[in-house]
Amino acid sequence: MHKPDPAAAARSIAAIWRIESAKVVARVARITHDLGLAEDCAQDALVAALEHWPELGIPERPGAWLMTAAKRRVLDQLRHRKLAEPRHVQLGHETDLQHAIAAREFSEMIDARLDDNIGDDLLRRPSPPATLAPPAPRSPTGRASPRCTTR
């Protein structure tokens, strides 16, 4: 490994990335059969190179270094997915069960409210007395007008 100055290291890393990125993505895509995951892992390898190479120097075989970093990242991703999948299935079943319980409880609550006795007393209450005076007529302006009688 040789250790160039930071500006030269950045230019070198950019040049190496332009040369090697397509190869790294293609090789990782062959492993994963998932181009998106392959591109993500290749980008993660570039980030690792940008973090390590300016301090440690550029390796003798930078393409191999990028490929190794990308492969390790994809293996970590695949391992994580394999371990997380059963937990996701379990959480899905728990969520479905909670939804079914909540829907049943809501349905029972609605049925209970519909079956409530609304109180016959309310239905038997007499209507308001007819002796109340009708409301005063209103003018087009919305003000109450005095009652004028001709008597």
C-alpha positions as CSV (number, residue, x, y, z in Angstrom):
1,M,0.0,0.0,0.0
2,H,1.2,3.5,-0.7
3,K,-0.1,6.5,1.1
4,P,-0.7,9.6,-1.1
5,D,-1.8,13.0,0.1
6,P,-5.6,13.4,0.7
7,A,-6.3,15.2,-2.6
8,A,-4.4,12.7,-4.6
9,A,-6.1,9.9,-2.7
10,A,-9.6,11.3,-3.5
11,R,-8.6,11.5,-7.2
12,S,-7.2,8.0,-7.2
13,I,-10.3,6.5,-5.4
14,A,-12.6,8.2,-8.0
15,A,-10.5,6.8,-10.9
16,I,-10.4,3.4,-9.3
17,W,-14.2,3.5,-8.7
18,R,-14.9,4.4,-12.4
19,I,-12.8,1.4,-13.5
20,E,-14.0,-1.2,-11.0
21,S,-17.6,-0.3,-10.1
22,A,-19.3,-2.1,-12.9
23,K,-17.2,-5.2,-12.3
24,V,-18.0,-5.2,-8.6
25,V,-21.7,-4.7,-9.1
26,A,-21.8,-7.4,-11.8
27,R,-20.0,-10.0,-9.6
28,V,-22.1,-9.2,-6.5
29,A,-25.3,-9.4,-8.7
30,R,-24.3,-12.9,-9.7
31,I,-24.2,-13.9,-6.1
32,T,-27.5,-12.2,-5.0
33,H,-29.6,-12.2,-8.2
34,D,-30.7,-8.8,-7.0
35,L,-29.2,-5.8,-8.9
36,G,-30.4,-3.3,-6.3
37,L,-28.8,-5.1,-3.4
38,A,-25.6,-5.5,-5.5
39,E,-25.5,-1.8,-6.2
40,D,-26.0,-1.0,-2.5
41,C,-23.3,-3.3,-1.4
42,A,-20.9,-1.9,-4.0
43,Q,-21.6,1.6,-2.8
44,D,-21.0,0.5,0.8
45,A,-17.6,-0.9,-0.4
46,L,-16.8,2.5,-1.9
47,V,-17.7,4.3,1.4
48,A,-15.4,1.9,3.2
49,A,-12.7,2.7,0.8
50,L,-13.2,6.4,1.2
51,E,-13.0,6.0,5.0
52,H,-9.9,3.7,5.1
53,W,-7.7,4.4,2.1
54,P,-6.8,8.0,2.8
55,E,-5.5,6.9,6.2
56,L,-4.0,3.5,5.4
57,G,-3.1,4.1,1.8
58,I,-4.4,2.6,-1.4
59,P,-4.0,-1.2,-1.6
60,E,-2.0,-3.0,-4.2
61,R,-5.1,-4.5,-5.7
62,P,-7.9,-2.0,-5.1
63,G,-10.4,-3.8,-7.3
64,A,-10.0,-7.0,-5.2
65,W,-10.3,-4.9,-2.0
66,L,-13.6,-3.4,-3.3
67,M,-14.9,-6.8,-4.3
68,T,-14.0,-8.4,-1.0
69,A,-15.7,-5.5,0.9
70,A,-18.8,-5.7,-1.3
71,K,-19.0,-9.5,-0.9
72,R,-18.7,-9.3,2.8
73,R,-21.5,-6.7,2.9
74,V,-23.8,-8.7,0.8
75,L,-23.2,-11.8,2.9
76,D,-24.0,-9.8,6.0
77,Q,-27.2,-8.5,4.3
78,L,-28.3,-12.0,3.3
79,R,-27.6,-13.4,6.8
80,H,-29.6,-10.6,8.3
81,R,-32.5,-11.2,6.0
82,K,-32.5,-15.0,6.8
83,L,-32.5,-14.3,10.5
84,A,-35.1,-11.5,10.3
85,E,-37.6,-13.3,8.1
86,P,-39.1,-15.6,10.8
87,R,-39.5,-12.7,13.1
88,H,-41.3,-10.6,10.4
89,V,-43.7,-13.5,9.8
90,Q,-44.4,-13.8,13.5
91,L,-45.0,-10.1,13.8
92,G,-47.4,-10.2,10.8
93,H,-49.4,-13.0,12.5
94,E,-49.5,-11.1,15.8
95,T,-50.7,-7.9,14.0
96,D,-53.4,-9.9,12.1
97,L,-54.6,-11.4,15.4
98,Q,-54.7,-8.1,17.2
99,H,-56.7,-6.6,14.3
100,A,-59.2,-9.4,14.3
101,I,-59.7,-9.1,18.1
102,A,-60.1,-5.3,17.8
103,A,-62.6,-5.7,14.9
104,R,-64.6,-8.2,16.9
105,E,-64.7,-6.0,20.0
106,F,-65.7,-3.0,18.0
107,S,-68.5,-5.0,16.3
108,E,-69.7,-6.2,19.7
109,M,-69.7,-2.7,21.1
110,I,-71.7,-1.4,18.2
111,D,-74.2,-4.3,18.5
112,A,-74.6,-3.5,22.2
113,R,-75.2,0.1,21.6
114,L,-77.8,-0.7,18.9
115,D,-79.6,-3.1,21.4
116,D,-79.7,-0.5,24.2
117,N,-83.1,0.6,25.5
118,I,-83.5,4.1,24.4
119,G,-86.0,4.8,27.1
120,D,-89.7,4.8,26.3
121,D,-90.0,7.8,28.6
122,L,-88.3,9.9,25.9
123,L,-90.8,8.6,23.3
124,R,-93.8,9.3,25.6
125,R,-92.8,12.9,26.5
126,P,-95.5,15.3,25.2
127,S,-94.7,17.7,22.5
128,P,-94.0,21.3,23.5
129,P,-97.1,23.3,24.4
130,A,-98.8,24.9,21.4
131,T,-99.5,28.0,23.5
132,L,-96.1,29.4,22.8
133,A,-96.2,32.4,20.5
134,P,-94.7,31.9,17.0
135,P,-91.4,33.7,16.5
136,A,-91.7,37.3,15.4
137,P,-91.5,37.9,11.7
138,R,-88.3,39.1,10.4
139,S,-87.6,41.9,7.9
140,P,-85.4,41.3,4.9
141,T,-82.5,42.8,6.8
142,G,-82.8,40.1,9.5
143,R,-84.1,42.4,12.3
144,A,-87.2,41.6,14.1
145,S,-90.0,43.9,13.0
146,P,-92.6,45.1,15.5
147,R,-96.1,43.7,15.1
148,C,-98.4,46.1,13.5
149,T,-102.0,45.6,13.9
150,T,-104.8,47.6,12.4
151,R,-107.2,47.3,15.3
